[in-house]
Amino acid sequence: MSNVTVKEITSKPDRNVKSSVFTLKLLQRIVMILVGAALMAVSLEIFLVPNGVIDGGITGISIMVSELTHLPLGIFLTLLNLPFLILGYKQIGKTFALSTLLGIVAMSIGTSLLHHVPALTPGEPLLGAVFGGLILGVGVGLVIRSGGSLDGTEIVAILLSEKSPLSVGQIVLFINVFIFAGAGFVFGWPNALYSMIAYYIAMKMIDIVNEGLDQSKSVWIISEKYRDIGSALTDRLGRGVTFLDGEGGFSGDEKKIIFVVITRLEEAKLKSIVEDWDPHAFVAIGNIHDVKGGRFKKKGIH
């Protein structure tokens, strides 16, 4: 009897902690999606649409249809994305579809509330494209980081990429070529070119939001002085290193390979350290989308 009591007492806090963590993460996701949707609404109604500049995907189509019908943009943002949300729910997953639904509804409401707010860059399509693209990219990036989307085109691209050699990005770009061409007929060709500028800036901002300014990089170094280089990297960059066993493809000689993960800002310092110890060392550097785990605490660069 006493054992059962102890078990019940000790298990309840664990369940409570897990429930609290889940609730906190859920609230954080909802807030991030709402903030991202609000930023996109600001971008559309305050910068892009007043200057005849569009975004790509379903959002761009919605802007053009709204211009031709003179109906509120928010209506088409919801209606045109709805079929793709249903498709995403069935094919990709409930969490993704619900997160996307929340973002699109919030964005549609935001555009309706901001529709009569004066533009900040009236008659300046280039400024509208630049600042609109910046804000739009941050907003979409926040929603993507939270596991959702603000445009049904991405859902189509994800599904098509599974059955074709093209990547999601390539499919989205292919679709947007036709959308921007349509913008040329609706808003004029100069505005279509401004729209491409806004889209490019937005894509870059999405990458920054998702990967961060300190983008992680993986580094492989092959050198006879691997221990000296490894110690220097640990001491001067504060990064843990891993020694891997390798074999030369031509010589058959055994080699040690240094593997280390750094940030973009540390790349120049790493090259300098390697150059000091072995000017002829082989160094390969690649980008990493995400890094998790590890127990080494970073120290300052010196």
N, C-alpha and C positions, 0 to 999 in steps of 0.2 A: 504493500500500500504506500509506503513512504517513497519507494522508487518511482511509482507513477506520479506522485505529487511533485517530486523533484524534476522529472522529465517535463511535466506540464509547465512548471514555473520557468524553466530554462528555455523552452521552445517558443513561448509567447513573445519574449523580446526580440528573438530572431525574426519571427514573422512580422512583427511591428516595424523593425528596422528595414526589412526588405520592402514592405508596403510603403514606408515613408520615402525610401530611395526611388521606388517606381513612380510614386506620385510627383516627387520633385522633378524627375527627368521628364515626365509627361507635361508638367506645367512649363518647364523650360522649353520643350519642343513647341508647345502651343504659342508661347510668347515670341519665340524666334520666327515662327511662321507668320504671325500677325505683324510683327515689325517689318519683315521682308515684304509682305504684301502691301503694307502701308507705303513703304519706300517706292515700290513699283508704281503704285497709284499716283504718288507725287511726281514721279518721273514722267508718266504718261500725260497727266492733266496739266502740269505746271510747265513742262519743258518740251516734250515731243509733239503731242497732238496739236497744240496751238500753232506750231511752226510747220505743220504738215510733214512731220518726220515720224516714221513708224518703227516698230520693233519687228523682229522676225516671227515666224510661227503663227499660231492661232491668234496671238495678240495683234500681229500685223494685219491679218485678215479682218479681225474684228474692227480695227481702226478704219480700214478702207470701207467696210460695209456700213459702219456708223456714219462716215462722211457722205456716202451715197444716199443713205436713207434718212439722214438727219435725226436718227434716234440715239438715245444715250449709249455710250460705249459699254457701260457695265452690263447691259442686257446681252450683248453679243459675246462678251467675255465669258459669261456663264453658259449661254445656250450652245455656243460653238465648241466649248470644251467638254460639255456634258457627255457626248457619245464616247469620247476618248477616256473619260473618267470611268465609265462603265466597263470599257475594254480593259483599262488598267486594273480595275478591281478584280476582274475574272482571270486575267493573265499574269499579273505581276504581284498582286497581294493587297490585302485589306488595309494594312497600315499605310502603305504608299498612297493608295487611292484616297483614303480619308484625310491624310495630310495634305494632299493636292487639292481636294475638295475644299478644305478649310482655307487654304491659301487663295484659291480662285474666288471663292465667295467674299472673303475679306477684301481682296483686290477690287472686285466689282463694286462693292459697297463704297470703298474708298474713292474710286473714280467718280461715282455718283455724287458723293459729298463734296468733291473738289472741282466738279465740272464748271461751276461759276466763279471759281477763284481766279483772279487775273494771272496771266502767265508772267514769269519773271524775265523772260527773254523774248518779248513779242517782236516779230519781224527779224529775228536773228537766228536763222535755222542752224548755223554752224555752232553757235553757243548752246542752243537748245540740244543739238545732237551730242555735244561733248559732255555737258553737265547731266543731261538726261541719261546718256549712256552710263556715266559713272554711278549715278544713283540707282539706276535700274539693275546694273550688274551686282551692286552690293545687296540689293533686295533679293534678287533671284539666288545669289550665292547663299544667303542666310537660309532660305527655304530649302535649297538642295542639301545643305549641311544638316538640316533637321529631318531629312528623309522624305521630302515632298518635291513638288514641281509647281510651276505657275503656267505651264503651257502644255497642251495636249500633244503637240508635235513631238516632244521628247518621248512620250509613251509610244507613239507610232514607231519612232526611230529605235527604241529599245527592242520592240517586238520584231521589226524588220531585220535588225542586226543579227538576231539569232538564226536567221535563215539566209543570210547573204554574207559575202566576204567583206562588206563595208562596215565601218565602225559607226557608232551612234553619232559622233560628230560629223562624219562625212555625209550621212543620210540627212541630218538636220540642215547642213550647208546646202545640199542639193535641193531640198524643199524650199529653202529660203531664197534661192536664186530666182525661182518663179514668183515668189511673193514680192520681192523687191522689184522685179520687172513689172508686176501689177501696180506697184506704188508709182511707177513712172507714168502710167496712164491716168491714175487717179489724182496724184498731187504734182505731177511734172517730173521730168528726169533729173533736174538738179536736186530736188527733194529726195528722190530715190537714192542718189549718191550720198546725201547727208544721212539717210537712214542706214546705209551700209557703214558709215563712220560710227554712228551710234551703236550699231550692232557689234562692230569690232571692239569698241571700247568696253561695252558691256561684257563681252566674252573674256576680255583680259581681267576685268574686275571680278568676275565669277571665279576665275582661277586664283586670284589673290585671296579672296575670301575663303575659298575651300582649302588652299594649300598654305596660305600665309606668306608674309613677306620673307620670313626665314624658312624658305622652302628647304626640305631635307634633301640631302644628296648622299648616295652610297659611293664609297671609294674603295677600289681595289689597287693595292700597291704590291709590286713584285720587286724585291731587292735582296741582295746578299746581306745588307745591313738592316734586316727587318727588325731585329730586336732594338737597335738604337733608334730607328725611326718610330717604332711602336712606343717606346718609352718617351720620346720627345712629344709625340702626339698626345699621350696621356698627360704629360706634365704641363705642356704649353697650351693645349686646347681644352684639356679637361674631358677628353672623350675616351671611352673605353674602346680598346681594339681587340680584334680576334685574329689569331694566327690559324690559317687554313693550310692543309697539305696539298701540294700540287705537283705536277710532273710536266716537264717540257715536252711538247709534241714532237720536236725534231731531235733534240739531244737526249731525251729520256731521263734527264737529270731531275732529281727531286728538288722542289722549290717550296719556299714558304710564301704564302700570300697574306698580306695584311688587309683585313676588312674593317672599315670604320664608317660610321654614319655622322655626317656633319650638317651644318646649315649652309645656306648660300653665302652668308656673310663670312663664314670661316674658310671658304674655298681658297682664297688667295694666301692666307696664312699657312694652310696645309701644304700648298705647293712650295712655299718658301722653306718650310721645315724639311720636306723631302729633298729639295734641291740642295740644302746645306749638307745633308748626310750622304746623298747619292745622286749626283746630277744625271746619271744614266738609268735611274729607276723607271720602271714601267708603271704609269699611273692611269687608271681608267675611272671616270667620274660619270655617274648617272643620276637622274632625278628620281625621287621617291615620292609617291602620292601621300603615304601616311606611315607613321612610325608609332609603335606602341610597345610597352614593356621595357625591360632593361632596368638595372639597379644602380647604374653609375650616375652620380650627381655631377652635373656640369660645373666646371670652374671657369674663371675668367681667362680670356686670351692674353697671353704675354709672350 
